[in-house]
Amino acid sequence: MFAKTATSSLRTESAECGFRRLFGVGTNRNFSLRSEGCENGPSRSGRRQAKFMHLGNIEVRFLDAGTFALDGGAMFGVVPKVLWEQKSPPDANNRIRMRANSLLLRVDKKNVLIETGNGTKMDAKLRAIYNLQDGDPLGESLARAGVSPDKIDLVINTHLHFDHCGGNTRVHQNRVVPTFRRARYVVQRAELEHAMNPTERDRASYIADDFSVISKGGLWDLVDGDVEILPGISVVRIPGHNGNLQAVVIRGGSKTLAFVADLLPTRHHIQLPWIMAYDLFPLQTLETKRHWISRMVAEDCITVFGHDPDIPAATLHQRDGKIEIEPVDLNR
């Protein structure tokens, strides 16, 4: 899918340096929307066409990979409940509503899927614990976009926690098989190594069936540090949540979009001290957030939150010393 020799010579950069290298400024190309599909406006054939967001020649669509719920205290760490419950009201079990947010990119006749959500393999006990949405939400979202699993060329996982890569595989005839059998899968090499030998602290976040089958099938394209996967699509390490979390950065026209996954799981985590208890390195998360938020504000970058159930994407703006958001509809 991309040259493997690129990873062997790559030097891992700091989160700030990688961000500055990838988030260029001063371009004069225009951010555009192009008409395709069939919903908003007539085509030459007389059919109505839908408008999808484009960054240069990269088409970007938001995919809903399904709702689930996690403990509110774990999601907001040291922040007192009296504060976070005003932002994310908990249920009777202290869980807050979450969504597995994914993106579908189309570039150079390739379909690129960012994140695969919780998937469909969990048993009834785990589905109840996490209040997983019924059915196959990601599959249904792909179907609405007119893309079958066999049409996916590349899957990018930001990391290998089950809520980000559970849909990498599925059960077929009592066997776990790759969901996207014709695709290559991308993750940081060190993340896969850790996932295969996690600590007691984060073992529950990894489910071997989500990634071991990909390894057995030889479907990984493993990367080391910051890499351009395809023209305009790069991955950048953003450590803190774990050691090898990666953002997906998309650049085209005069705009940049960053899928930051669990660096900012929801819009409520923009405040610097609002850091998940799940994070292995919270002080590193703090510094990574500080660098990335300041740059995303400066560059008017579109930020995609990993799990916000209501506003998956927004631009960030500083006003009167506070960061405010402006929602962005990626499927307009």
Secondary structure, 3 states (H helix, E strand, C coil): CCCCHHHHCCCCCCHHHHHHHHCCCCCCCCCEEEEECCCCCECCCCCECEEEEEECCEEEEEEEEEEEEEEHHHHHCCCCHHHHHHHCCCCCCCEEEEEEEEEEEEECCEEEEECCCCCCCCCHHHHHHCCCCCCCHHHHHHHHCCCCHHHCCEEECCCCCHHHHHHHEEEECCEEEECCCCCEEEEEHHHHHHHCCCCCCCHHHCCHHHCHHHHHCCCEEEECCCEEEECCEEEEECCCCCCCCEEEEEEECCEEEEEEECCCCCHHHHCCCCCCCCCCCHHHHHHHHHHHHHHHHHHCCEEEECCCCCCCEEEEEEECCEEEEEECCCCC
